[in-house]
Amino acid sequence: MENKKFDQAKYMRDWQKENMKQVKASYKAEFVEEFKEACKKLNIKQSDVIRKAMQKTIDQANK
């Protein structure tokens, strides 16, 4: 039996491929830059803002 070393990076890639999905959208450059700057000023992550908006939509749909 061959003793293979555990490949953490491969495990993480495989896990992400199986368990994660991306949401993509395109907006005018000026709008995106304003959003990035607003997040920076508020010291919040863009992904957190998007996640909260998505969760709010899910919650509203489930009422």
Rosetta blueprint (number, residue, H / E / L):
1 M L
2 E L
3 N L
4 K L
5 K L
6 F L
7 D L
8 Q H
9 A H
10 K H
11 Y H
12 M H
13 R H
14 D H
15 W H
16 Q H
17 K H
18 E H
19 N H
20 M L
21 K L
22 Q L
23 V L
24 K L
25 A L
26 S L
27 Y L
28 K L
29 A H
30 E H
31 F H
32 V H
33 E H
34 E H
35 F H
36 K H
37 E H
38 A H
39 C H
40 K H
41 K H
42 L H
43 N L
44 I L
45 K L
46 Q H
47 S H
48 D H
49 V H
50 I H
51 R H
52 K H
53 A H
54 M H
55 Q H
56 K H
57 T H
58 I H
59 D H
60 Q H
61 A H
62 N L
63 K L
